[in-house]
Amino acid sequence: MSWRFLRALSCPARIIAAVSPLIPLIAGFVALAAGVAEIGMMLLADGWWKVLNAVLAVAFFTTAIVAFVHPGNTFAALAAVFSFLLVFAGAFDIIYAIAERRVNDAWWLQLIGGIIELALGFWAAGYWGRSAILLVAWVAAFALIRGVRDIVLAFQVREIHHDAADESAAATS
């Protein structure tokens, strides 16, 4: 039995056939997590940034709904929607990074991530029907870029929190 399993894994077409029902769920969970993160960013933002974060959250949630509701049309529909999402998220990250460059020391990291997302989005729009492996790569790259960005942001929020605590302790003494 284990030899059959190993033999099946040695063929990429069989791997794709075995994993293909999971791909829309993975993409849906990635989009859902990104939408929740954008709602968190919306709560921290001011002015028009709240609206832009809300629009991006809606785009992420729409992608998640498409992934969960229509998993049968996975590669063509989901890749097309995900390419749009990558273009939209990349453009948003580029705009946000440029606008925040005076306030945020790591603005360049978000700029690089936005450029990569934008490039992946245009590339995905050109090749969306060709391969399931590309869809997995796009989702993985998007999750990796967003993960690094969110970790850096968490450390910046932590630093601001510690600076504020130090200032309030100095003011009370």
C-alpha positions as CSV (number, residue, x, y, z in Angstrom):
1,M,0.0,0.0,0.0
2,S,2.8,2.5,0.9
3,W,4.5,1.7,-2.5
4,R,1.4,2.7,-4.3
5,F,1.2,6.0,-2.4
6,L,4.9,6.8,-3.1
7,R,4.4,5.9,-6.7
8,A,1.4,8.2,-6.9
9,L,3.4,11.1,-5.4
10,S,6.2,10.7,-7.9
11,C,3.9,11.9,-10.7
12,P,3.1,15.7,-10.6
13,A,-0.2,15.1,-12.5
14,R,-1.3,12.7,-9.8
15,I,-0.3,15.0,-7.0
16,I,-2.4,17.8,-8.6
17,A,-5.3,15.5,-9.0
18,A,-5.1,14.4,-5.3
19,V,-4.6,17.9,-4.0
20,S,-6.9,19.9,-6.3
21,P,-10.0,19.7,-4.1
22,L,-8.0,21.4,-1.3
23,I,-6.6,24.3,-3.4
24,P,-9.8,26.4,-3.3
25,L,-10.1,25.9,0.4
26,I,-6.5,26.9,1.0
27,A,-6.9,30.0,-1.2
28,G,-10.2,30.8,0.6
29,F,-8.6,30.6,4.0
30,V,-5.7,32.8,2.9
31,A,-8.1,35.4,1.5
32,L,-10.2,35.2,4.6
33,A,-7.2,35.7,6.9
34,A,-6.1,38.6,4.8
35,G,-9.6,40.1,5.0
36,V,-9.6,39.8,8.8
37,A,-6.1,41.5,8.9
38,E,-7.4,44.4,6.8
39,I,-10.3,44.9,9.2
40,G,-7.7,45.1,12.0
41,M,-5.8,47.6,9.9
42,M,-9.0,49.5,9.3
43,L,-9.6,49.9,13.1
44,L,-6.1,51.4,13.4
45,A,-6.2,53.7,10.4
46,D,-7.5,57.3,10.2
47,G,-9.4,59.2,7.5
48,W,-9.6,57.8,4.0
49,W,-7.3,54.9,4.9
50,K,-10.2,53.4,6.8
51,V,-12.3,53.4,3.6
52,L,-9.4,51.9,1.5
53,N,-8.8,49.2,4.1
54,A,-12.5,48.4,4.1
55,V,-12.6,48.1,0.3
56,L,-9.6,45.8,0.4
57,A,-11.2,43.7,3.1
58,V,-14.3,43.4,1.0
59,A,-12.2,42.3,-2.0
60,F,-10.5,39.6,0.2
61,F,-13.8,38.4,1.6
62,T,-15.3,38.3,-2.0
63,T,-12.4,36.1,-3.1
64,A,-12.9,33.8,-0.1
65,I,-16.6,33.5,-0.8
66,V,-15.9,32.6,-4.4
67,A,-13.3,30.0,-3.3
68,F,-15.7,28.4,-0.8
69,V,-19.0,28.6,-2.8
70,H,-17.6,27.4,-6.2
71,P,-14.8,25.0,-5.5
72,G,-15.6,23.0,-8.6
73,N,-14.6,25.8,-11.0
74,T,-11.4,26.1,-9.1
75,F,-8.5,26.9,-11.5
76,A,-10.1,29.1,-14.1
77,A,-12.4,31.1,-11.9
78,L,-10.3,31.2,-8.8
79,A,-7.1,32.1,-10.7
80,A,-8.9,34.9,-12.5
81,V,-10.3,36.3,-9.2
82,F,-7.0,35.8,-7.4
83,S,-5.1,37.6,-10.2
84,F,-7.5,40.6,-9.8
85,L,-7.0,40.4,-6.0
86,L,-3.2,40.5,-6.4
87,V,-3.3,43.5,-8.7
88,F,-5.6,45.3,-6.3
89,A,-3.7,44.4,-3.2
90,G,-0.3,45.2,-4.8
91,A,-1.5,48.7,-5.9
92,F,-2.9,49.4,-2.5
93,D,0.4,48.3,-0.8
94,I,2.4,50.5,-3.1
95,I,0.2,53.6,-2.5
96,Y,0.2,52.9,1.3
97,A,4.0,52.5,1.4
98,I,4.7,55.7,-0.4
99,A,2.2,57.6,1.7
100,E,3.6,56.2,5.0
101,R,7.3,56.6,4.1
102,R,7.9,59.5,6.5
103,V,6.2,57.7,9.4
104,N,7.2,54.1,8.8
105,D,10.8,53.1,8.8
106,A,10.1,49.8,7.0
107,W,8.0,51.4,4.3
108,W,10.3,50.0,1.7
109,L,9.4,46.5,2.7
110,Q,5.7,47.1,2.0
111,L,6.7,48.8,-1.3
112,I,8.7,45.8,-2.4
113,G,5.9,43.5,-1.4
114,G,3.4,45.6,-3.3
115,I,5.5,45.6,-6.4
116,I,5.9,41.8,-6.2
117,E,2.1,41.4,-5.7
118,L,1.4,43.7,-8.6
119,A,3.8,41.8,-10.9
120,L,2.3,38.4,-9.7
121,G,-1.2,39.7,-10.4
122,F,-0.4,40.7,-14.0
123,W,1.5,37.5,-14.5
124,A,-1.5,35.5,-13.1
125,A,-3.9,37.4,-15.3
126,G,-1.9,36.3,-18.3
127,Y,-1.6,32.6,-17.3
128,W,-4.7,31.9,-15.2
129,G,-5.9,28.9,-17.1
130,R,-2.6,27.0,-17.6
131,S,-1.6,25.3,-14.4
132,A,-2.8,24.4,-11.0
133,I,0.8,24.6,-9.7
134,L,0.9,28.3,-10.6
135,L,-2.2,28.9,-8.6
136,V,-0.7,27.3,-5.6
137,A,2.5,29.3,-6.1
138,W,0.5,32.6,-6.4
139,V,-1.4,31.9,-3.2
140,A,1.8,30.9,-1.4
141,A,3.7,34.0,-2.5
142,F,0.8,36.2,-1.5
143,A,0.6,34.6,1.9
144,L,4.4,34.9,2.4
145,I,4.4,38.6,1.4
146,R,1.5,39.4,3.6
147,G,2.9,37.4,6.5
148,V,6.3,39.2,6.5
149,R,4.6,42.5,6.2
150,D,2.3,41.8,9.2
151,I,5.2,40.5,11.3
152,V,7.1,43.7,10.7
153,L,4.0,45.7,11.5
154,A,3.5,43.8,14.7
155,F,7.0,44.6,15.9
156,Q,6.4,48.3,15.0
157,V,3.2,48.4,17.0
158,R,5.0,46.7,19.9
159,E,7.7,49.3,19.8
160,I,5.2,52.1,19.8
161,H,3.4,50.5,22.7
162,H,6.7,50.2,24.7
163,D,7.6,53.8,23.9
164,A,4.2,55.1,25.1
165,A,4.5,53.0,28.3
166,D,8.0,54.5,28.9
167,E,6.7,58.0,28.3
168,S,3.8,57.6,30.7
169,A,6.1,56.1,33.4
170,A,8.5,59.0,33.0
171,A,5.6,61.5,33.2
172,T,4.2,60.0,36.5
173,S,7.6,60.0,38.2
